[in-house]
Amino acid sequence: MRKFLCTILALAAFSASRTDACTNVIVSPGASADGSAMVSYAADSHGLFGELYFRPAGRFRAGSALAIREWDTGKPLGSIAQAERTWQTVGNMNERQLIIGETTWGGREEQMDPAGIMDYGSLIYVTLQRASTAREAIETIVELANTYGYPSEGETFSIADAQEAWVMDLVGKGADNKGIVWVARRVPDGYICAHANQARITRFPQDDPENCLFAPDVISFAREKGWYEGSDADFSFRDAYNPLDFGGARACDARAWSAFNILCDGTFTYVENGQEVSRPAADWLDYAMGYDLQGEMPLFVKPARKITVKDVADVMRDHYEGTPMDMTTDIGAGGNGLPYRWRPMNFTVDGKTYLNERAIATQQTGFWFVAQARGYLPAEVGALIWFGCDDAATSYLTPIYANITKVPECLREGNGDLLHYSPTAQFWMCNRVANACYKMYDRMAPVARAAADRFERDQLENGIPAMDARLAQLVQKGRLRKARKLMTKYSVETAQAQFAAWTKLEELLLVKFIDGNVKAQAEDGSFLHTEYGPGFPDKLEYGGYNDIWKAAVARDPHAPVLESR
């Protein structure tokens, strides 16, 4: 019941009106099962197409310029000096095992700089071309933003290399003050972090450059603007530049809470006053649901076990299942447990404004990934990005080595866009599967999820380990060119084979669940049929509706009742 009490609040300041929200999980090397640093990211924009960006390494003449276009819109913003040398980038990872993801949190309107050139997307992709470590990336981001101006909203960046993982909050200084204020904290080894469209760094150590970096004016600028009056020691970046409100908790930090809840098995272990303490995740449930904005959630927690790529990927498929915010169990889920609500995220009836939840997995995802920086392998082999398109809950991740020489056709830039359908694009095929599942989610989504699970587990347990061994051997023998050719062949063929399998899956879903019916299958996947011919289904069932929906319909005074006779 308490869940619904919150939904009728007047949400005048509801910051979750941002519908292109994203979610990141950051895993330090000591927290992962294989010793890799990991970053997950879902690019959740209604206007973003899912494709794999590919930029080969390059060398440029002194004085060369690089044109900058806004990532979200393609709008020309200006040009900057080109670096003399750039690293190859594949998606949000480069050949040096550097990974960068982001989530946008807005901030104060007066901190926007419309004349700036380096928008947040350009900061990510230009930095990936120029930096080789997480610390270099932080330096590069700051230099680019301060030199050329920053026109975007507040951001939290996930930044990781093979040795370290960092979280960085940044925001512009406005039209009259070029550049950004920022703070970056290293994720303690053995711990994880998560962020989702709300600044996460509050108070931070100001005398520990090994673990915390920040702008020299991060506090004085807030004082100058009248946003902070306390002592330096008590300064909170979040409270000064992105004050927490109901929407920031319920639609944003709630996702970080849910990721922690899953990976920590319901118990948050974190450091407080220099001591490691453990408390139930439920202690922060009121915070996550927006009831208690004073109960600050830990920035870093220790997972219950060493976590794998699969663990992180499945977190990205979460809809708050098993919590009071479970999107599959309220009336909004309809008769088939659909954990999605079409935008906008709130609506008004009889003067009261109601809230739709915003979970990690969402329908408007353009692309998503779990990237690994694997320091235990040769550098040329260790950079691996597991890449997917559209809704994470009903799509799959395919492994792509960052040192490949070309990307698969199904993920190639220009193979379709949001206004032009392409039958050979992974984005469009994943959308076909997802949108099919939305019609009868409780029956259809498990079929898609099982197919993704089989593929991902086979790659994690068999395909990638075998390929890593072959590639490492080639690199150790100095045969890098052959190694790149082999990793390219493997990445491309694996992606294309799974794309073909997903095309078949969409056909299966159509045949199996057409018109709300459910056709029975044998263990080998063939459809059961009667003795009268292979085209006559046997043991046909009807999809029906769940009990929550039936009870809601029964409460409607206009519901037709079949009287017993």
C-alpha positions as CSV (number, residue, x, y, z in Angstrom):
1,M,0.0,0.0,0.0
2,R,2.8,2.4,0.9
3,K,4.1,2.3,-2.7
4,F,0.9,3.9,-3.9
5,L,0.8,6.5,-1.2
6,C,3.9,8.0,-2.8
7,T,2.5,8.0,-6.3
8,I,-0.2,10.5,-5.5
9,L,2.2,13.2,-4.4
10,A,2.1,16.5,-6.3
11,L,5.3,16.1,-8.4
12,A,6.0,19.7,-9.3
13,A,9.7,19.3,-8.9
14,F,9.9,15.8,-10.3
15,S,13.3,15.7,-11.9
16,A,12.6,12.3,-13.4
17,S,10.8,13.9,-16.3
18,R,14.1,13.1,-18.1
19,T,13.1,10.1,-20.1
20,D,16.5,9.5,-21.7
21,A,17.9,8.2,-18.4
22,C,20.9,5.8,-18.2
23,T,22.3,3.4,-15.6
24,N,25.9,2.4,-14.9
25,V,27.5,-0.2,-12.7
26,I,31.3,0.1,-12.0
27,V,33.2,-3.0,-10.8
28,S,36.8,-2.7,-9.4
29,P,39.2,-5.5,-10.4
30,G,39.2,-6.9,-6.8
31,A,35.4,-7.2,-6.9
32,S,35.2,-9.3,-10.1
33,A,35.5,-13.1,-10.4
34,D,38.3,-12.9,-13.0
35,G,40.1,-9.8,-11.8
36,S,38.8,-7.5,-14.6
37,A,37.5,-4.0,-14.1
38,M,34.0,-3.7,-15.5
39,V,31.7,-0.9,-16.5
40,S,28.1,-1.5,-17.6
41,Y,26.1,1.2,-19.4
42,A,22.6,1.5,-20.9
43,A,22.2,4.4,-23.3
44,D,18.5,5.0,-22.7
45,S,17.5,7.8,-25.1
46,H,14.3,7.8,-27.1
47,G,16.3,9.4,-29.9
48,L,19.3,7.1,-30.0
49,F,20.0,4.3,-32.5
50,G,21.9,1.2,-31.4
51,E,25.1,0.8,-33.4
52,L,28.7,0.1,-32.6
53,Y,31.0,3.2,-33.1
54,F,34.3,2.3,-34.6
55,R,37.3,4.7,-35.0
56,P,40.7,3.3,-36.1
57,A,43.9,4.6,-34.5
58,G,45.4,7.5,-36.4
59,R,48.2,10.0,-36.7
60,F,47.6,13.6,-37.8
61,R,49.7,16.5,-38.9
62,A,50.4,19.3,-36.4
63,G,47.7,22.0,-36.7
64,S,45.0,19.6,-37.7
65,A,41.4,20.3,-36.5
66,L,38.7,17.9,-35.3
67,A,35.1,18.9,-36.0
68,I,32.8,18.4,-33.0
69,R,29.1,17.5,-33.4
70,E,26.7,17.1,-30.4
71,W,26.3,13.4,-29.8
72,D,22.6,13.6,-29.0
73,T,21.5,15.7,-32.1
74,G,24.4,15.8,-34.6
75,K,24.4,19.6,-34.3
76,P,27.8,21.1,-35.3
77,L,29.4,22.7,-32.2
78,G,32.7,23.9,-33.6
79,S,36.2,22.4,-33.9
80,I,39.2,21.7,-31.6
81,A,42.8,20.9,-32.1
82,Q,43.3,17.3,-33.3
83,A,45.8,15.2,-31.3
84,E,48.9,14.0,-33.2
85,R,48.1,10.4,-32.3
86,T,44.8,8.7,-31.4
87,W,44.0,5.2,-30.1
88,Q,41.4,2.9,-31.8
89,T,38.0,3.0,-30.2
90,V,35.2,0.4,-30.4
91,G,32.0,1.7,-28.7
92,N,32.9,3.1,-25.3
93,M,36.2,1.4,-25.0
94,N,39.6,1.8,-26.6
95,E,42.5,-0.5,-27.5
96,R,44.3,0.4,-24.3
97,Q,41.5,-1.1,-22.2
98,L,40.1,2.3,-21.1
99,I,36.3,2.3,-20.6
100,I,34.0,5.4,-20.2
101,G,30.2,5.4,-19.6
102,E,27.9,8.1,-18.3
103,T,24.6,9.1,-16.8
104,T,23.1,12.6,-17.1
105,W,21.6,14.4,-14.1
106,G,20.9,17.9,-15.3
107,G,21.9,20.3,-12.5
108,R,21.2,24.0,-12.2
109,E,20.0,25.6,-15.4
110,E,22.4,28.6,-15.0
111,Q,25.4,26.2,-15.2
112,M,24.8,25.5,-18.9
113,D,27.2,27.1,-21.4
114,P,25.5,27.4,-24.8
115,A,28.8,28.6,-26.4
116,G,30.7,25.5,-25.3
117,I,32.0,23.0,-27.9
118,M,32.7,19.8,-25.9
119,D,29.3,18.2,-25.1
120,Y,29.3,15.2,-22.8
121,G,29.3,12.6,-25.7
122,S,32.2,14.3,-27.4
123,L,34.1,14.4,-24.1
124,I,33.7,10.6,-23.9
125,Y,34.6,9.6,-27.4
126,V,37.4,12.2,-27.9
127,T,38.9,11.2,-24.5
128,L,38.8,7.5,-25.5
129,Q,40.9,8.4,-28.6
130,R,43.5,10.3,-26.5
131,A,43.9,8.7,-23.1
132,S,45.3,5.4,-22.2
133,T,44.4,5.1,-18.4
134,A,41.6,6.2,-16.1
135,R,43.7,8.9,-14.6
136,E,44.7,10.2,-18.0
137,A,41.0,10.2,-19.0
138,I,40.1,12.4,-16.0
139,E,42.9,14.8,-16.9
140,T,41.8,14.8,-20.6
141,I,38.1,15.4,-19.8
142,V,39.0,18.4,-17.6
143,E,41.4,19.9,-20.1
144,L,39.0,19.6,-23.0
145,A,36.0,21.0,-21.1
146,N,38.0,23.9,-19.6
147,T,39.7,24.7,-22.9
148,Y,36.7,24.6,-25.2
149,G,33.7,25.0,-22.9
150,Y,31.1,22.5,-21.9
151,P,27.5,23.0,-23.2
152,S,25.9,19.9,-21.7
153,E,24.1,19.2,-18.4
154,G,25.6,17.7,-15.3
155,E,27.1,14.2,-15.7
156,T,28.4,11.3,-13.8
157,F,31.1,9.4,-15.7
158,S,32.2,5.8,-15.1
159,I,35.9,5.5,-15.9
160,A,38.0,2.3,-15.7
161,D,41.2,0.7,-17.0
162,A,42.8,-2.7,-16.2
163,Q,44.0,-1.5,-12.7
164,E,41.6,1.1,-11.5
165,A,37.9,2.2,-11.6
166,W,36.7,5.7,-10.9
167,V,33.4,7.6,-10.6
168,M,33.4,11.3,-11.7
169,D,30.7,14.0,-11.1
170,L,31.0,17.1,-13.3
171,V,28.9,20.1,-14.3
172,G,29.4,23.3,-16.2
173,K,30.1,26.7,-14.7
174,G,27.7,28.7,-16.9
175,A,28.0,31.1,-19.9
176,D,30.3,33.5,-18.0
177,N,32.7,30.9,-16.6
178,K,34.1,28.5,-19.2
179,G,34.7,25.0,-18.1
180,I,33.5,22.6,-15.3
181,V,33.6,21.9,-11.6
182,W,34.1,18.3,-10.8
183,V,35.2,15.6,-8.4
184,A,36.4,12.1,-9.1
185,R,36.8,9.2,-6.6
186,R,38.5,5.9,-7.1
187,V,36.4,2.9,-6.4
188,P,38.2,1.0,-3.6
189,D,39.5,-2.3,-4.8
190,G,37.0,-5.1,-3.9
191,Y,34.1,-2.7,-4.1
192,I,31.5,-1.6,-6.7
193,C,29.7,1.6,-7.5
194,A,26.5,2.4,-9.3
195,H,24.9,5.6,-10.6
196,A,21.7,6.6,-12.5
197,N,21.0,10.2,-13.4
198,Q,21.7,11.7,-10.0
199,A,25.0,13.1,-8.8
200,R,26.5,10.5,-6.4
201,I,29.5,12.1,-4.7
202,T,28.6,14.0,-1.5
203,R,31.5,14.7,0.9
204,F,34.9,13.6,-0.3
205,P,38.5,13.4,1.1
206,Q,40.4,16.6,0.2
207,D,43.9,15.3,1.1
208,D,44.1,11.9,-0.7
209,P,45.1,12.4,-4.4
210,E,45.7,8.7,-4.8
211,N,41.9,8.1,-4.4
212,C,40.2,11.5,-4.9
213,L,40.8,14.3,-7.5
214,F,38.8,17.5,-7.8
215,A,38.7,20.9,-9.4
216,P,40.6,23.5,-7.3
217,D,37.5,25.8,-7.3
218,V,34.9,23.1,-6.7
219,I,34.1,24.6,-3.3
220,S,34.8,28.2,-3.9
221,F,32.7,28.3,-7.0
222,A,29.7,27.0,-5.0
223,R,30.3,29.7,-2.4
224,E,30.5,32.4,-5.0
225,K,27.2,31.3,-6.4
226,G,25.5,31.2,-3.0
227,W,25.0,27.4,-3.1
228,Y,27.1,26.6,-0.1
229,E,28.0,28.4,3.1
230,G,29.5,25.7,5.4
231,S,33.0,24.6,6.1
232,D,35.2,23.1,3.4
233,A,35.3,19.8,5.3
234,D,31.5,19.4,5.2
235,F,31.2,20.3,1.5
236,S,29.0,17.9,-0.6
237,F,29.2,18.1,-4.3
238,R,25.8,16.6,-4.8
239,D,24.1,18.9,-2.4
240,A,25.6,22.0,-3.9
241,Y,25.3,21.2,-7.6
242,N,22.5,18.6,-7.9
243,P,20.4,18.8,-4.7
244,L,18.5,15.6,-4.1
245,D,14.7,15.7,-4.5
246,F,11.9,13.1,-4.7
247,G,12.6,12.4,-8.4
248,G,16.3,12.1,-7.9
249,A,15.7,9.4,-5.3
250,R,12.7,7.5,-6.7
251,A,13.6,7.5,-10.4
252,C,17.4,7.7,-10.2
253,D,19.1,6.6,-7.0
254,A,16.5,3.8,-6.7
255,R,18.2,2.1,-9.6
256,A,21.6,2.3,-8.0
257,W,20.0,0.9,-4.8
258,S,18.5,-2.0,-6.8
259,A,21.8,-2.8,-8.5
260,F,23.5,-2.9,-5.0
261,N,20.7,-4.9,-3.6
262,I,21.1,-7.6,-6.2
263,L,24.9,-7.8,-6.2
264,C,25.1,-7.6,-2.4
265,D,22.4,-10.2,-1.7
266,G,20.4,-7.7,0.3
267,T,23.2,-6.6,2.7
268,F,25.3,-3.4,2.1
269,T,28.9,-3.7,3.3
270,Y,30.7,-0.3,3.2
271,V,33.3,1.8,5.0
272,E,32.1,4.3,7.6
273,N,34.5,6.3,9.7
274,G,37.3,4.1,8.6
275,Q,35.5,0.9,9.6
276,E,33.8,-1.7,7.4
277,V,30.2,-2.1,8.5
278,S,27.3,-4.1,7.2
279,R,23.6,-3.2,7.2
280,P,20.5,-4.6,5.4
281,A,19.8,-3.0,2.0
282,A,16.2,-2.4,3.4
283,D,17.7,0.3,5.6
284,W,17.9,2.5,2.5
285,L,14.6,1.5,1.0
286,D,12.8,4.6,2.2
287,Y,15.6,6.6,0.8
288,A,15.3,4.9,-2.6
289,M,11.6,5.3,-2.7
290,G,11.8,9.0,-1.9
291,Y,10.3,8.9,1.6
292,D,13.5,9.8,3.5
293,L,15.9,12.0,1.6
294,Q,18.2,12.3,4.6
295,G,19.3,8.6,4.6
296,E,22.3,9.0,2.3
297,M,23.2,5.8,0.5
298,P,26.8,4.5,0.4
299,L,28.8,5.4,-2.7
300,F,30.8,2.2,-2.7
301,V,29.7,-1.3,-1.4
302,K,31.3,-4.7,-1.3
303,P,29.4,-7.3,-3.3
304,A,28.4,-10.5,-1.6
305,R,30.6,-12.6,-3.9
306,K,33.1,-12.0,-6.7
307,I,30.9,-11.0,-9.6
308,T,30.9,-12.0,-13.3
309,V,30.0,-10.3,-16.5
310,K,26.8,-12.3,-16.4
311,D,26.0,-11.0,-12.9
312,V,26.4,-7.4,-14.1
313,A,24.5,-8.1,-17.4
314,D,21.5,-9.5,-15.5
315,V,21.5,-6.5,-13.2
316,M,21.0,-4.4,-16.3
317,R,17.8,-6.4,-16.9
318,D,16.2,-5.5,-13.6
319,H,12.7,-4.1,-13.1
320,Y,12.8,-4.0,-9.3
321,E,11.5,-7.6,-9.1
322,G,10.9,-8.8,-5.6
323,T,10.9,-5.2,-4.1
324,P,8.1,-2.9,-3.2
325,M,8.8,-1.1,-6.6
326,D,8.3,-4.3,-8.6
327,M,6.9,-3.2,-12.0
328,T,5.5,-6.6,-12.8
329,T,2.9,-6.7,-10.0
330,D,0.9,-3.5,-10.0
331,I,-2.1,-2.6,-12.1
332,G,0.1,-0.7,-14.5
333,A,1.6,-4.0,-15.6
334,G,-1.7,-5.0,-17.1
335,G,-2.9,-8.6,-17.5
336,N,0.5,-10.0,-18.5
337,G,3.0,-8.5,-16.0
338,L,4.5,-5.9,-18.5
339,P,7.2,-4.0,-16.5
340,Y,7.1,-1.0,-18.7
341,R,5.1,2.3,-18.7
342,W,4.9,4.4,-21.8
343,R,6.2,7.9,-21.3
344,P,5.7,10.5,-19.8
345,M,6.6,9.1,-16.4
346,N,3.7,10.7,-14.6
347,F,0.1,11.5,-15.3
348,T,-2.7,13.5,-13.6
349,V,-6.2,12.4,-12.8
350,D,-8.7,14.6,-10.8
351,G,-6.0,17.0,-9.7
352,K,-3.6,14.3,-8.4
353,T,-0.3,13.4,-10.1
354,Y,0.7,9.8,-10.2
355,L,4.1,8.3,-10.8
356,N,5.3,5.5,-13.1
357,E,8.4,3.7,-11.9
358,R,11.7,4.0,-13.8
359,A,13.7,0.7,-13.6
360,I,17.2,-0.2,-14.9
361,A,15.9,-2.1,-17.9
362,T,13.7,0.2,-20.1
363,Q,12.1,0.1,-23.5
364,Q,13.9,3.1,-25.0
365,T,17.5,1.8,-24.7
366,G,19.5,2.5,-27.8
367,F,22.5,0.3,-26.9
368,W,23.9,-1.2,-23.8
369,F,27.1,-3.0,-22.8
370,V,29.3,-4.6,-20.2
371,A,32.9,-3.7,-20.9
372,Q,35.9,-5.5,-19.4
373,A,39.5,-4.3,-18.9
374,R,41.3,-7.6,-18.3
375,G,44.8,-6.9,-17.0
376,Y,45.7,-10.6,-16.7
377,L,45.8,-10.9,-20.5
378,P,48.1,-9.2,-23.0
379,A,46.9,-5.6,-23.5
380,E,46.0,-6.3,-27.1
381,V,43.7,-9.1,-26.0
382,G,42.3,-7.8,-22.7
383,A,40.0,-5.1,-24.0
384,L,36.6,-6.7,-24.5
385,I,33.1,-5.2,-24.8
386,W,30.0,-7.2,-24.5
387,F,27.6,-5.2,-26.7
388,G,23.8,-5.2,-27.2
389,C,21.0,-3.2,-28.6
390,D,17.6,-2.1,-27.3
391,D,15.8,-3.3,-24.1
392,A,18.3,-5.2,-22.1
393,A,15.7,-7.5,-20.6
394,T,14.9,-9.1,-24.0
395,S,18.1,-8.7,-25.9
396,Y,21.6,-10.3,-25.8
397,L,25.2,-9.2,-25.4
398,T,27.7,-10.3,-28.0
399,P,31.5,-10.2,-27.3
400,I,33.6,-7.7,-29.4
401,Y,37.3,-7.4,-29.0
402,A,38.4,-3.7,-29.0
403,N,41.4,-4.5,-31.2
404,I,39.4,-5.7,-34.2
405,T,39.8,-4.2,-37.7
406,K,36.1,-4.0,-38.5
407,V,32.7,-4.3,-36.8
408,P,30.0,-6.8,-37.7
409,E,27.5,-5.8,-40.4
410,C,24.6,-6.1,-37.9
411,L,26.2,-3.4,-35.7
412,R,27.8,-1.2,-38.4
413,E,27.2,2.5,-38.3
414,G,24.8,3.6,-41.0
415,N,23.0,0.2,-41.2
416,G,19.6,1.7,-40.6
417,D,18.6,4.5,-38.2
418,L,15.6,5.4,-36.2
419,L,13.7,6.5,-39.3
420,H,14.9,3.8,-41.6
421,Y,14.3,0.1,-41.0
422,S,17.1,-2.3,-41.9
423,P,16.5,-6.1,-41.8
424,T,20.2,-6.7,-41.2
425,A,20.6,-4.4,-38.2
426,Q,20.8,-5.9,-34.7
427,F,18.9,-2.8,-33.3
428,W,15.9,-3.4,-35.4
429,M,15.8,-7.2,-34.9
430,C,16.1,-6.8,-31.1
431,N,13.3,-4.3,-31.2
432,R,11.1,-6.7,-33.2
433,V,11.7,-9.3,-30.4
434,A,11.1,-6.9,-27.6
435,N,8.0,-5.3,-29.0
436,A,6.6,-8.8,-29.7
437,C,7.2,-9.7,-26.0
438,Y,5.4,-6.5,-24.8
439,K,2.1,-8.0,-26.0
440,M,2.2,-11.0,-23.7
441,Y,5.2,-10.4,-21.5
442,D,4.9,-13.0,-18.8
443,R,4.7,-15.8,-21.4
444,M,7.0,-14.4,-24.2
445,A,9.8,-12.6,-22.4
446,P,11.1,-15.7,-20.6
447,V,11.6,-17.4,-24.0
448,A,13.8,-14.5,-25.2
449,R,15.6,-14.3,-21.9
450,A,16.4,-18.1,-22.0
451,A,17.8,-17.7,-25.5
452,A,20.0,-14.8,-24.4
453,D,21.2,-16.7,-21.3
454,R,22.2,-19.7,-23.4
455,F,24.2,-17.6,-25.8
456,E,25.9,-15.5,-23.1
457,R,26.8,-18.4,-20.9
458,D,28.3,-20.4,-23.8
459,Q,30.4,-17.4,-24.7
460,L,31.6,-16.8,-21.2
461,E,32.3,-20.4,-20.3
462,N,33.5,-21.7,-23.7
463,G,33.9,-19.3,-26.6
464,I,35.8,-16.4,-25.1
465,P,38.2,-18.4,-22.9
466,A,39.2,-20.6,-25.8
467,M,39.7,-17.6,-28.0
468,D,41.6,-15.6,-25.3
469,A,44.0,-18.5,-25.1
470,R,44.7,-18.6,-28.8
471,L,45.0,-14.9,-29.1
472,A,47.4,-14.6,-26.1
473,Q,49.6,-17.3,-27.6
474,L,49.8,-15.4,-30.9
475,V,50.6,-12.1,-29.2
476,Q,53.3,-13.7,-27.1
477,K,54.9,-15.0,-30.3
478,G,54.8,-11.5,-31.7
479,R,52.1,-12.3,-34.3
480,L,49.9,-9.4,-33.5
481,R,48.6,-9.0,-37.0
482,K,47.4,-12.5,-37.1
483,A,45.9,-12.1,-33.6
484,R,43.9,-9.1,-34.8
485,K,42.7,-10.9,-37.9
486,L,41.5,-13.9,-35.7
487,M,39.8,-11.7,-33.1
488,T,38.0,-9.8,-35.8
489,K,36.9,-13.0,-37.5
490,Y,35.6,-14.3,-34.2
491,S,33.8,-11.1,-33.1
492,V,32.2,-10.7,-36.5
493,E,31.1,-14.3,-37.0
494,T,29.8,-14.7,-33.5
495,A,27.8,-11.5,-33.7
496,Q,26.3,-12.4,-37.1
497,A,25.5,-16.0,-36.0
498,Q,23.6,-14.7,-33.0
499,F,21.8,-12.1,-35.1
500,A,20.6,-14.9,-37.3
501,A,19.5,-16.9,-34.3
502,W,17.6,-13.8,-33.0
503,T,15.9,-13.5,-36.4
504,K,14.7,-17.1,-36.0
505,L,13.6,-16.3,-32.4
506,E,11.3,-13.6,-33.7
507,E,9.8,-16.1,-36.1
508,L,9.3,-18.6,-33.2
509,L,7.6,-16.0,-31.0
510,L,5.2,-15.2,-33.8
511,V,4.3,-18.8,-34.5
512,K,4.2,-19.9,-30.8
513,F,2.2,-17.0,-29.4
514,I,0.1,-15.7,-32.3
515,D,-3.3,-14.2,-31.3
516,G,-2.8,-14.8,-27.6
517,N,-2.5,-18.6,-28.0
518,V,0.4,-20.7,-26.7
519,K,1.5,-23.7,-28.7
520,A,3.2,-26.5,-26.9
521,Q,6.7,-27.7,-27.9
522,A,8.7,-30.9,-27.5
523,E,12.1,-30.9,-25.8
524,D,13.8,-30.5,-29.1
525,G,11.8,-27.4,-29.8
526,S,9.5,-28.8,-32.4
527,F,5.8,-28.0,-32.1
528,L,3.4,-30.7,-30.9
529,H,0.8,-31.7,-33.4
530,T,-2.2,-34.0,-33.5
531,E,-2.3,-37.3,-35.3
532,Y,-4.2,-35.6,-38.2
533,G,-1.2,-33.7,-39.6
534,P,1.8,-31.5,-38.7
535,G,-0.2,-28.3,-39.2
536,F,-2.7,-29.0,-36.4
537,P,-1.5,-27.9,-33.0
538,D,-1.8,-30.3,-30.0
539,K,-2.2,-29.2,-26.4
540,L,-3.0,-25.6,-27.4
541,E,-3.4,-23.2,-24.5
542,Y,-4.7,-19.7,-24.2
543,G,-2.5,-17.0,-22.8
544,G,-5.1,-15.5,-20.4
545,Y,-4.4,-12.9,-17.7
546,N,-2.8,-12.9,-14.3
547,D,-4.8,-12.8,-11.0
548,I,-3.9,-9.2,-10.3
549,W,-5.6,-8.1,-13.5
550,K,-8.6,-10.3,-13.0
551,A,-9.1,-8.9,-9.5
552,A,-8.9,-5.3,-10.8
553,V,-11.5,-6.1,-13.6
554,A,-13.8,-7.7,-11.0
555,R,-13.8,-4.5,-9.0
556,D,-15.1,-2.5,-11.9
557,P,-18.9,-2.0,-11.4
558,H,-19.4,-2.3,-15.2
559,A,-17.6,-5.6,-15.5
560,P,-20.0,-8.2,-17.0
561,V,-20.7,-11.1,-14.7
562,L,-21.6,-14.5,-16.0
563,E,-24.4,-15.6,-13.6
564,S,-24.6,-19.3,-12.9
565,R,-27.7,-20.8,-14.3
